[in-house]
Amino acid sequence: MTAKRELDASRRMGTGAFKNEINHLLHSRSHIERHDEFDPGWNSRDHALVMALLLKRKGVYPKIASGKCMYIQGPHLKYSSIGVGQEHDYVGGHSWVMDPNFNLIDVSPVLEIKKQRFRTPFNGIFGRVWMPRGKDPRENVLVCDNPDAYERKIDKAAHLTGQSTAIYLHLEDYEVTDSLLESPFKFLGSNLSDEIKKRFGAGFYPAAARHLQSFMLGESGSLTGMTELEAWNMVFDKFGN
């Protein structure tokens, strides 16, 4: 891919169309985990692995970061603040990509809770910027490296009137290696990855990345009109090894 085509493709990662496409392939239904915690079905590690494959340059993959995230919408008029994500004491975690060129990238979250939705449109975090980029700085992306700071930032954001804030607790980094790509399922550990393993094996994730690259370049159409299983089969039939 030429530098210009790569830049044009990367810009499409911050669009609603790209987010809808990758979410359609990699989201699952919300459920209660074995430790009685709510799992929204984001499958963030599955998303991060596919994004790492998509962003590979000169044989080098970006790292997959692990920790927690919380999206806060501050109070506005008669509405109280809401939060979507993981509290500091939540057992489960969250993963995203740390790219050397684009910094923090995360497209797995869906910002709705029960019947409430965020007022601020959300296409993901790209280059540590809330997308789509707003006309004023009312959407902040904050990163911290210890749980106490994470808890404080969540509390502060919950009192910022009319403002949306994404807060990340960055605890670990994982290298994307050949051995991980050959056998990613222990690392992924999601209900989705269990289903992918049974149906397609590890080759599904590179195939998904190839489809998304082709989609960004306008060479492949969207699969969001298909059922999830139909979309999986289409991706693997066309782009699987």
Phi and psi in degrees as GROMACS dihedral restraints (atoms count N, CA, C in turn):
[ dihedral_restraints ]
;  ai    aj    ak    al  type     phi  dphi    fc
    3     4     5     6     1   -69.7    20    10
    4     5     6     7     1   162.8    20    10
    6     7     8     9     1   -60.7    20    10
    7     8     9    10     1   -39.7    20    10
    9    10    11    12     1   -65.7    20    10
   10    11    12    13     1   -44.0    20    10
   12    13    14    15     1   -65.5    20    10
   13    14    15    16     1   -37.2    20    10
   15    16    17    18     1   -63.6    20    10
   16    17    18    19     1   -42.3    20    10
   18    19    20    21     1   -65.3    20    10
   19    20    21    22     1   -44.7    20    10
   21    22    23    24     1   -60.8    20    10
   22    23    24    25     1   -41.4    20    10
   24    25    26    27     1   -66.8    20    10
   25    26    27    28     1   -42.2    20    10
   27    28    29    30     1   -63.2    20    10
   28    29    30    31     1   -34.4    20    10
   30    31    32    33     1   -63.6    20    10
   31    32    33    34     1   -30.3    20    10
   33    34    35    36     1   -73.0    20    10
   34    35    36    37     1   -14.7    20    10
   36    37    38    39     1   -65.2    20    10
   37    38    39    40     1   -24.7    20    10
   39    40    41    42     1   -90.1    20    10
   40    41    42    43     1    13.5    20    10
   42    43    44    45     1   -99.3    20    10
   43    44    45    46     1   158.1    20    10
   45    46    47    48     1   -63.5    20    10
   46    47    48    49     1   -33.3    20    10
   48    49    50    51     1   -63.4    20    10
   49    50    51    52     1   -43.0    20    10
   51    52    53    54     1   -66.1    20    10
   52    53    54    55     1   -44.8    20    10
   54    55    56    57     1   -61.2    20    10
   55    56    57    58     1   -43.5    20    10
   57    58    59    60     1   -60.5    20    10
   58    59    60    61     1   -38.2    20    10
   60    61    62    63     1   -68.0    20    10
   61    62    63    64     1   -50.0    20    10
   63    64    65    66     1   -70.0    20    10
   64    65    66    67     1   -36.5    20    10
   66    67    68    69     1   -64.9    20    10
   67    68    69    70     1   -37.3    20    10
   69    70    71    72     1   -62.0    20    10
   70    71    72    73     1   -35.3    20    10
   72    73    74    75     1   -79.0    20    10
   73    74    75    76     1   -31.4    20    10
   75    76    77    78     1  -121.5    20    10
   76    77    78    79     1    -5.2    20    10
   78    79    80    81     1   -82.0    20    10
   79    80    81    82     1   158.9    20    10
   81    82    83    84     1  -139.1    20    10
   82    83    84    85     1   174.9    20    10
   84    85    86    87     1   -67.9    20    10
   85    86    87    88     1   147.0    20    10
   87    88    89    90     1   -66.6    20    10
   88    89    90    91     1   152.0    20    10
   90    91    92    93     1  -159.6    20    10
   91    92    93    94     1   171.1    20    10
   93    94    95    96     1   -97.0    20    10
   94    95    96    97     1   125.2    20    10
   96    97    98    99     1   -74.0    20    10
   97    98    99   100     1   169.0    20    10
   99   100   101   102     1   -62.0    20    10
  100   101   102   103     1   -23.9    20    10
  102   103   104   105     1   -94.7    20    10
  103   104   105   106     1    24.0    20    10
  105   106   107   108     1    63.5    20    10
  106   107   108   109     1    28.3    20    10
  108   109   110   111     1  -107.5    20    10
  109   110   111   112     1   147.6    20    10
  111   112   113   114     1   -75.6    20    10
  112   113   114   115     1   128.5    20    10
  114   115   116   117     1  -111.1    20    10
  115   116   117   118     1   116.9    20    10
  117   118   119   120     1   -73.7    20    10
  118   119   120   121     1    -5.4    20    10
  120   121   122   123     1    82.7    20    10
  121   122   123   124     1    22.1    20    10
  123   124   125   126     1   -69.6    20    10
  124   125   126   127     1   -30.9    20    10
  126   127   128   129     1    50.8    20    10
  127   128   129   130     1    57.6    20    10
  129   130   131   132     1   -64.8    20    10
  130   131   132   133     1   -34.0    20    10
  132   133   134   135     1   -69.4    20    10
  133   134   135   136     1   -37.3    20    10
  135   136   137   138     1   -61.6    20    10
  136   137   138   139     1   -44.9    20    10
  138   139   140   141     1   -60.7    20    10
  139   140   141   142     1   -45.4    20    10
  141   142   143   144     1   -63.6    20    10
  142   143   144   145     1   -39.0    20    10
  144   145   146   147     1   -65.1    20    10
  145   146   147   148     1   -44.8    20    10
  147   148   149   150     1   -64.2    20    10
  148   149   150   151     1   -40.5    20    10
  150   151   152   153     1   -65.0    20    10
  151   152   153   154     1   -38.4    20    10
  153   154   155   156     1   -62.9    20    10
  154   155   156   157     1   -41.1    20    10
  156   157   158   159     1   -63.9    20    10
  157   158   159   160     1   -40.5    20    10
  159   160   161   162     1   -66.8    20    10
  160   161   162   163     1   -32.2    20    10
  162   163   164   165     1   -97.0    20    10
  163   164   165   166     1     9.2    20    10
  165   166   167   168     1   -59.4    20    10
  166   167   168   169     1   134.3    20    10
  168   169   170   171     1  -137.0    20    10
  169   170   171   172     1   129.2    20    10
  171   172   173   174     1    52.1    20    10
  172   173   174   175     1    40.7    20    10
  174   175   176   177     1    79.2    20    10
  175   176   177   178     1     3.0    20    10
  177   178   179   180     1  -113.7    20    10
  178   179   180   181     1   131.1    20    10
  180   181   182   183     1   -97.6    20    10
  181   182   183   184     1   147.5    20    10
  183   184   185   186     1   -66.8    20    10
  184   185   186   187     1   161.7    20    10
  186   187   188   189     1   -82.9    20    10
  187   188   189   190     1   154.9    20    10
  189   190   191   192     1   -99.9    20    10
  190   191   192   193     1   119.8    20    10
  192   193   194   195     1   -91.2    20    10
  193   194   195   196     1   151.0    20    10
  195   196   197   198     1  -134.8    20    10
  196   197   198   199     1   143.0    20    10
  198   199   200   201     1   171.6    20    10
  199   200   201   202     1  -123.5    20    10
  201   202   203   204     1  -143.9    20    10
  202   203   204   205     1   163.1    20    10
  204   205   206   207     1  -144.5    20    10
  205   206   207   208     1   152.5    20    10
  207   208   209   210     1  -142.6    20    10
  208   209   210   211     1   129.3    20    10
  210   211   212   213     1  -105.6    20    10
  211   212   213   214     1   123.4    20    10
  213   214   215   216     1  -116.8    20    10
  214   215   216   217     1   132.6    20    10
  216   217   218   219     1  -110.9    20    10
  217   218   219   220     1   117.1    20    10
  219   220   221   222     1   -68.3    20    10
  220   221   222   223     1   168.2    20    10
  222   223   224   225     1   -63.7    20    10
  223   224   225   226     1   148.9    20    10
  225   226   227   228     1  -153.3    20    10
  226   227   228   229     1   122.6    20    10
  228   229   230   231     1    52.5    20    10
  229   230   231   232     1  -121.5    20    10
  231   232   233   234     1   -86.5    20    10
  232   233   234   235     1    -2.2    20    10
  234   235   236   237     1   -94.6    20    10
  235   236   237   238     1   134.8    20    10
  237   238   239   240     1   -81.6    20    10
  238   239   240   241     1   170.1    20    10
  240   241   242   243     1   -71.1    20    10
  241   242   243   244     1   152.1    20    10
  243   244   245   246     1  -132.7    20    10
  244   245   246   247     1   155.5    20    10
  246   247   248   249     1  -134.2    20    10
  247   248   249   250     1   140.6    20    10
  249   250   251   252     1  -127.7    20    10
  250   251   252   253     1   122.8    20    10
  252   253   254   255     1   143.3    20    10
  253   254   255   256     1  -146.1    20    10
  255   256   257   258     1  -116.4    20    10
  256   257   258   259     1   124.6    20    10
  258   259   260   261     1   -65.8    20    10
  259   260   261   262     1   166.0    20    10
  261   262   263   264     1   -62.2    20    10
  262   263   264   265     1   -27.9    20    10
  264   265   266   267     1   -99.3    20    10
  265   266   267   268     1    11.1    20    10
  267   268   269   270     1   -69.1    20    10
  268   269   270   271     1   134.1    20    10
  270   271   272   273     1   -69.0    20    10
  271   272   273   274     1   -44.6    20    10
  273   274   275   276     1   -70.7    20    10
  274   275   276   277     1   168.3    20    10
  276   277   278   279     1  -130.2    20    10
  277   278   279   280     1  -166.9    20    10
  279   280   281   282     1  -144.1    20    10
  280   281   282   283     1   149.0    20    10
  282   283   284   285     1  -130.2    20    10
  283   284   285   286     1   153.0    20    10
  285   286   287   288     1  -154.0    20    10
  286   287   288   289     1  -178.4    20    10
  288   289   290   291     1  -107.0    20    10
  289   290   291   292     1   138.2    20    10
  291   292   293   294     1  -113.0    20    10
  292   293   294   295     1   103.1    20    10
  294   295   296   297     1   -97.0    20    10
  295   296   297   298     1   136.7    20    10
  297   298   299   300     1   -62.7    20    10
  298   299   300   301     1   -25.4    20    10
  300   301   302   303     1   -95.5    20    10
  301   302   303   304     1   -39.2    20    10
  303   304   305   306     1  -107.6    20    10
  304   305   306   307     1    -1.0    20    10
  306   307   308   309     1    64.3    20    10
  307   308   309   310     1  -140.6    20    10
  309   310   311   312     1   -72.0    20    10
  310   311   312   313     1   126.9    20    10
  312   313   314   315     1  -129.9    20    10
  313   314   315   316     1   129.8    20    10
  315   316   317   318     1  -151.8    20    10
  316   317   318   319     1   120.1    20    10
  318   319   320   321     1  -123.3    20    10
  319   320   321   322     1     7.1    20    10
  321   322   323   324     1   -82.0    20    10
  322   323   324   325     1   -31.8    20    10
  324   325   326   327     1   -66.2    20    10
  325   326   327   328     1   146.6    20    10
  327   328   329   330     1  -119.9    20    10
  328   329   330   331     1   123.1    20    10
  330   331   332   333     1   -94.6    20    10
  331   332   333   334     1    76.1    20    10
  333   334   335   336     1  -148.1    20    10
  334   335   336   337     1   147.5    20    10
  336   337   338   339     1  -140.5    20    10
  337   338   339   340     1   119.1    20    10
  339   340   341   342     1    54.7    20    10
  340   341   342   343     1  -119.6    20    10
  342   343   344   345     1  -100.5    20    10
  343   344   345   346     1     3.5    20    10
  345   346   347   348     1   -95.6    20    10
  346   347   348   349     1   145.8    20    10
  348   349   350   351     1  -127.7    20    10
  349   350   351   352     1   154.1    20    10
  351   352   353   354     1   -66.5    20    10
  352   353   354   355     1   138.9    20    10
  354   355   356   357     1   -69.8    20    10
  355   356   357   358     1   -31.1    20    10
  357   358   359   360     1   -80.0    20    10
  358   359   360   361     1   124.8    20    10
  360   361   362   363     1   -57.3    20    10
  361   362   363   364     1   148.2    20    10
  363   364   365   366     1  -140.8    20    10
  364   365   366   367     1   115.0    20    10
  366   367   368   369     1  -107.6    20    10
  367   368   369   370     1     4.1    20    10
  369   370   371   372     1   119.5    20    10
  370   371   372   373     1   176.7    20    10
  372   373   374   375     1  -105.7    20    10
  373   374   375   376     1   126.1    20    10
  375   376   377   378     1  -136.0    20    10
  376   377   378   379     1   118.2    20    10
  378   379   380   381     1    67.3    20    10
  379   380   381   382     1    31.9    20    10
  381   382   383   384     1    59.3    20    10
  382   383   384   385     1    32.1    20    10
  384   385   386   387     1  -125.7    20    10
  385   386   387   388     1   133.6    20    10
  387   388   389   390     1   -69.3    20    10
  388   389   390   391     1   123.9    20    10
  390   391   392   393     1  -111.3    20    10
  391   392   393   394     1   141.2    20    10
  393   394   395   396     1   -72.0    20    10
  394   395   396   397     1   146.0    20    10
  396   397   398   399     1   -63.7    20    10
  397   398   399   400     1   128.3    20    10
  399   400   401   402     1   -79.2    20    10
  400   401   402   403     1   170.5    20    10
  402   403   404   405     1   -79.2    20    10
  403   404   405   406     1   -18.8    20    10
  405   406   407   408     1  -137.4    20    10
  406   407   408   409     1   161.3    20    10
  408   409   410   411     1   -78.3    20    10
  409   410   411   412     1    58.4    20    10
  411   412   413   414     1   -99.5    20    10
  412   413   414   415     1     2.6    20    10
  414   415   416   417     1  -122.7    20    10
  415   416   417   418     1   108.5    20    10
  417   418   419   420     1  -105.6    20    10
  418   419   420   421     1   147.6    20    10
  420   421   422   423     1  -121.3    20    10
  421   422   423   424     1   114.2    20    10
  423   424   425   426     1  -116.0    20    10
  424   425   426   427     1   143.1    20    10
  426   427   428   429     1  -129.2    20    10
  427   428   429   430     1   132.9    20    10
  429   430   431   432     1  -133.7    20    10
  430   431   432   433     1   168.4    20    10
  432   433   434   435     1  -124.1    20    10
  433   434   435   436     1    13.9    20    10
  435   436   437   438     1  -144.5    20    10
  436   437   438   439     1   147.8    20    10
  438   439   440   441     1   -60.7    20    10
  439   440   441   442     1   -34.3    20    10
  441   442   443   444     1   -64.2    20    10
  442   443   444   445     1   -44.9    20    10
  444   445   446   447     1   -64.0    20    10
  445   446   447   448     1   -38.4    20    10
  447   448   449   450     1   -59.3    20    10
  448   449   450   451     1   -47.2    20    10
  450   451   452   453     1   -63.3    20    10
  451   452   453   454     1   -41.3    20    10
  453   454   455   456     1   -65.1    20    10
  454   455   456   457     1   -42.2    20    10
  456   457   458   459     1   -66.5    20    10
  457   458   459   460     1   -36.5    20    10
  459   460   461   462     1   -62.6    20    10
  460   461   462   463     1   -46.5    20    10
  462   463   464   465     1   -61.9    20    10
  463   464   465   466     1   -42.8    20    10
  465   466   467   468     1   -64.9    20    10
  466   467   468   469     1   -43.9    20    10
  468   469   470   471     1   -63.4    20    10
  469   470   471   472     1   -31.8    20    10
  471   472   473   474     1   -68.3    20    10
  472   473   474   475     1   -10.9    20    10
  474   475   476   477     1  -111.3    20    10
  475   476   477   478     1     6.7    20    10
  477   478   479   480     1   -89.3    20    10
  478   479   480   481     1   104.9    20    10
  480   481   482   483     1   -61.4    20    10
  481   482   483   484     1   127.9    20    10
  483   484   485   486     1    68.9    20    10
  484   485   486   487     1    16.5    20    10
  486   487   488   489     1  -119.7    20    10
  487   488   489   490     1   143.1    20    10
  489   490   491   492     1  -108.1    20    10
  490   491   492   493     1   136.5    20    10
  492   493   494   495     1  -136.5    20    10
  493   494   495   496     1   133.3    20    10
  495   496   497   498     1  -104.6    20    10
  496   497   498   499     1   124.5    20    10
  498   499   500   501     1  -120.3    20    10
  499   500   501   502     1   125.8    20    10
  501   502   503   504     1  -116.2    20    10
  502   503   504   505     1   136.2    20    10
  504   505   506   507     1  -106.2    20    10
  505   506   507   508     1   106.5    20    10
  507   508   509   510     1   -95.3    20    10
  508   509   510   511     1   109.9    20    10
  510   511   512   513     1  -109.5    20    10
  511   512   513   514     1   -37.3    20    10
  513   514   515   516     1  -143.1    20    10
  514   515   516   517     1   159.9    20    10
  516   517   518   519     1  -125.4    20    10
  517   518   519   520     1   143.2    20    10
  519   520   521   522     1  -121.1    20    10
  520   521   522   523     1   134.0    20    10
  522   523   524   525     1   -80.2    20    10
  523   524   525   526     1   139.3    20    10
  525   526   527   528     1   -89.6    20    10
  526   527   528   529     1   108.0    20    10
  528   529   530   531     1  -112.9    20    10
  529   530   531   532     1   168.3    20    10
  531   532   533   534     1   -61.1    20    10
  532   533   534   535     1   -39.2    20    10
  534   535   536   537     1   -66.2    20    10
  535   536   537   538     1   -36.8    20    10
  537   538   539   540     1   -65.0    20    10
  538   539   540   541     1   -41.7    20    10
  540   541   542   543     1   -68.6    20    10
  541   542   543   544     1   -32.9    20    10
  543   544   545   546     1   -70.7    20    10
  544   545   546   547     1   -32.1    20    10
  546   547   548   549     1  -143.6    20    10
  547   548   549   550     1    78.5    20    10
  549   550   551   552     1   -88.8    20    10
  550   551   552   553     1    -4.7    20    10
  552   553   554   555     1   -74.6    20    10
  553   554   555   556     1   -32.1    20    10
  555   556   557   558     1   -65.8    20    10
  556   557   558   559     1   -40.6    20    10
  558   559   560   561     1   -65.1    20    10
  559   560   561   562     1   -42.2    20    10
  561   562   563   564     1   -71.1    20    10
  562   563   564   565     1   -52.5    20    10
  564   565   566   567     1    58.6    20    10
  565   566   567   568     1    30.7    20    10
  567   568   569   570     1  -109.6    20    10
  568   569   570   571     1   160.9    20    10
  570   571   572   573     1   -60.7    20    10
  571   572   573   574     1   -36.7    20    10
  573   574   575   576     1   -61.4    20    10
  574   575   576   577     1   -47.9    20    10
  576   577   578   579     1   -65.3    20    10
  577   578   579   580     1   -31.2    20    10
  579   580   581   582     1   -62.1    20    10
  580   581   582   583     1   -41.7    20    10
  582   583   584   585     1   -69.1    20    10
  583   584   585   586     1   -41.5    20    10
  585   586   587   588     1   -62.1    20    10
  586   587   588   589     1   -41.5    20    10
  588   589   590   591     1   -59.6    20    10
  589   590   591   592     1   -44.1    20    10
  591   592   593   594     1   -66.9    20    10
  592   593   594   595     1   -37.8    20    10
  594   595   596   597     1   -89.0    20    10
  595   596   597   598     1   -37.8    20    10
  597   598   599   600     1  -130.7    20    10
  598   599   600   601     1   -28.3    20    10
  600   601   602   603     1    84.4    20    10
  601   602   603   604     1  -173.3    20    10
  603   604   605   606     1   -64.7    20    10
  604   605   606   607     1   -21.4    20    10
  606   607   608   609     1   -66.9    20    10
  607   608   609   610     1   -11.6    20    10
  609   610   611   612     1   -66.1    20    10
  610   611   612   613     1   -37.5    20    10
  612   613   614   615     1   -67.8    20    10
  613   614   615   616     1   -45.2    20    10
  615   616   617   618     1   -61.9    20    10
  616   617   618   619     1   -35.2    20    10
  618   619   620   621     1   -64.2    20    10
  619   620   621   622     1   -41.0    20    10
  621   622   623   624     1   -62.5    20    10
  622   623   624   625     1   -40.7    20    10
  624   625   626   627     1   -64.4    20    10
  625   626   627   628     1   -40.0    20    10
  627   628   629   630     1   -65.3    20    10
  628   629   630   631     1   -40.7    20    10
  630   631   632   633     1   -61.4    20    10
  631   632   633   634     1   -45.1    20    10
  633   634   635   636     1   -64.9    20    10
  634   635   636   637     1   -37.4    20    10
  636   637   638   639     1   -63.8    20    10
  637   638   639   640     1   -44.6    20    10
  639   640   641   642     1   -63.7    20    10
  640   641   642   643     1   -37.6    20    10
  642   643   644   645     1   -64.5    20    10
  643   644   645   646     1   -43.7    20    10
  645   646   647   648     1   -63.9    20    10
  646   647   648   649     1   -33.4    20    10
  648   649   650   651     1   -84.1    20    10
  649   650   651   652     1    -0.5    20    10
  651   652   653   654     1    78.5    20    10
  652   653   654   655     1    15.4    20    10
  654   655   656   657     1   -92.3    20    10
  655   656   657   658     1   -20.4    20    10
  657   658   659   660     1  -128.5    20    10
  658   659   660   661     1   144.2    20    10
  660   661   662   663     1   -81.7    20    10
  661   662   663   664     1   171.3    20    10
  663   664   665   666     1   -72.4    20    10
  664   665   666   667     1   147.7    20    10
  666   667   668   669     1  -106.8    20    10
  667   668   669   670     1     8.0    20    10
  669   670   671   672     1   -68.7    20    10
  670   671   672   673     1   -16.1    20    10
  672   673   674   675     1   -80.0    20    10
  673   674   675   676     1    -8.3    20    10
  675   676   677   678     1   -94.3    20    10
  676   677   678   679     1   163.4    20    10
  678   679   680   681     1   -66.7    20    10
  679   680   681   682     1   163.0    20    10
  681   682   683   684     1   -59.1    20    10
  682   683   684   685     1   -44.5    20    10
  684   685   686   687     1   -65.0    20    10
  685   686   687   688     1   -40.8    20    10
  687   688   689   690     1   -61.0    20    10
  688   689   690   691     1   -41.4    20    10
  690   691   692   693     1   -65.5    20    10
  691   692   693   694     1   -42.9    20    10
  693   694   695   696     1   -57.4    20    10
  694   695   696   697     1   -48.9    20    10
  696   697   698   699     1   -62.1    20    10
  697   698   699   700     1   -40.5    20    10
  699   700   701   702     1   -62.1    20    10
  700   701   702   703     1   -45.2    20    10
  702   703   704   705     1   -61.2    20    10
  703   704   705   706     1   -47.3    20    10
  705   706   707   708     1   -71.4    20    10
  706   707   708   709     1   -38.0    20    10
  708   709   710   711     1   -64.3    20    10
  709   710   711   712     1   -37.0    20    10
  711   712   713   714     1   -87.1    20    10
  712   713   714   715     1   -37.6    20    10
  714   715   716   717     1  -119.4    20    10
  715   716   717   718     1    -5.3    20    10
  717   718   719   720     1   -73.6    20    10
  718   719   720   721     1   153.4    20    10
